[in-house]
Amino acid sequence: MNKKSATTLFKVAVVGLIPITLTQATPANTAIQSRSTISETSDSLQLVQTPIGYCTVADPTGTPLNVRQKPNGKVIGNLKNGTIVALGVTDGSEGEKWTKIVKPLEGYVWSDYLTDCKY
């Protein structure tokens, strides 16, 4: 008999937050497996920012809006007009014309090309 039961448990430790326990249904004869926590994995992991608002891309040139790794930095992607972006928290050091976005990808865009912003 091949019954499924909730036997696989693992914890995800998030720096500065409460650990989360997840349960996954697996075959009853499968042993409990442990999963890596952030402290056991790569230093390149980043916490996801909670968006502080949303805007719509409106580049008047008609070309896709460049998303940069940092202000005036390397282009890491681009967004078509009409795309809704989620805004991230910044400390002001990037300059008043640059806006940090966290979705659909994370980077910086020229703020003059964002409209209909809601905070």
C-alpha positions as CSV (number, residue, x, y, z in Angstrom):
1,M,0.0,0.0,0.0
2,N,1.5,3.3,-1.0
3,K,-0.1,6.0,1.2
4,K,1.1,9.5,1.4
5,S,1.7,11.3,4.8
6,A,3.2,14.4,6.0
7,T,6.6,13.0,7.1
8,T,9.2,15.4,5.7
9,L,9.8,18.4,7.8
10,F,12.5,21.0,7.4
11,K,13.2,24.4,8.8
12,V,14.3,27.6,7.0
13,A,16.2,30.0,9.2
14,V,15.9,33.6,8.2
15,V,18.4,36.0,9.7
16,G,16.6,38.3,12.2
17,L,13.2,36.6,11.7
18,I,11.3,33.7,13.2
19,P,12.3,30.3,11.8
20,I,9.6,28.8,9.6
21,T,8.8,25.0,9.6
22,L,7.4,23.6,6.4
23,T,5.7,20.3,5.9
24,Q,5.7,18.3,2.6
25,A,3.6,15.2,1.8
26,T,5.9,12.2,1.0
27,P,5.5,8.5,0.8
28,A,5.1,6.9,4.3
29,N,8.2,4.9,4.0
30,T,10.5,7.9,3.3
31,A,12.7,9.0,6.1
32,I,12.7,12.5,7.5
33,Q,15.3,14.6,5.7
34,S,17.0,17.7,7.0
35,R,17.5,20.8,4.8
36,S,20.2,23.4,4.8
37,T,19.7,26.7,6.7
38,I,20.9,30.1,5.5
39,S,23.9,29.8,7.8
40,E,25.0,26.6,6.1
41,T,24.7,28.0,2.5
42,S,26.3,30.7,0.3
43,D,26.9,34.2,1.5
44,S,25.4,35.5,-1.7
45,L,21.8,35.1,-0.4
46,Q,19.8,38.2,0.1
47,L,16.6,39.0,2.0
48,V,13.7,40.1,-0.2
49,Q,12.5,43.7,0.4
50,T,8.9,44.4,1.1
51,P,7.7,46.9,-1.6
52,I,6.9,50.4,-0.3
53,G,4.9,51.3,-3.4
54,Y,4.2,50.6,-7.1
55,C,4.6,52.6,-10.3
56,T,4.1,52.1,-14.0
57,V,6.9,52.3,-16.5
58,A,6.4,55.2,-19.0
59,D,9.6,55.8,-21.0
60,P,8.8,58.7,-23.5
61,T,11.4,57.5,-25.9
62,G,9.3,54.4,-26.7
63,T,12.3,52.1,-25.9
64,P,12.4,49.7,-23.0
65,L,13.5,51.3,-19.7
66,N,16.9,50.1,-18.6
67,V,17.3,48.5,-15.1
68,R,20.7,49.0,-13.7
69,Q,22.7,47.1,-11.0
70,K,23.4,50.5,-9.3
71,P,22.8,54.1,-10.3
72,N,24.7,54.8,-13.6
73,G,25.9,51.1,-13.4
74,K,25.7,48.1,-15.6
75,V,22.4,47.5,-17.4
76,I,21.0,44.2,-16.0
77,G,17.6,44.2,-17.8
78,N,14.9,46.4,-19.3
79,L,11.2,46.9,-18.9
80,K,8.5,47.7,-21.4
81,N,6.2,50.7,-21.1
82,G,3.1,49.7,-19.0
83,T,5.0,47.3,-16.7
84,I,4.2,47.8,-13.0
85,V,7.2,47.9,-10.8
86,A,7.5,47.5,-7.0
87,L,9.5,50.2,-5.3
88,G,12.2,49.3,-2.7
89,V,13.6,51.2,0.3
90,T,16.6,53.5,-0.4
91,D,18.8,55.6,1.8
92,G,19.0,58.6,-0.6
93,S,22.7,58.0,-1.5
94,E,21.7,56.9,-5.1
95,G,20.6,60.5,-6.0
96,E,17.2,62.0,-6.3
97,K,16.6,60.9,-9.9
98,W,17.2,57.1,-9.3
99,T,14.6,54.8,-7.9
100,K,15.2,51.3,-6.5
101,I,12.8,48.7,-7.7
102,V,12.5,45.2,-6.3
103,K,10.0,43.6,-8.8
104,P,9.8,42.3,-11.5
105,L,13.6,42.4,-11.0
106,E,15.8,44.2,-8.5
107,G,17.8,47.2,-9.6
108,Y,17.7,51.0,-10.2
109,V,15.7,52.9,-12.8
110,W,15.5,56.6,-13.8
111,S,12.6,58.0,-11.8
112,D,11.4,60.4,-14.5
113,Y,10.2,57.4,-16.5
114,L,7.8,56.1,-13.8
115,T,4.2,57.3,-13.5
116,D,1.0,56.6,-11.5
117,C,3.0,55.9,-8.4
118,K,1.0,54.7,-5.4
119,Y,2.6,54.5,-1.9
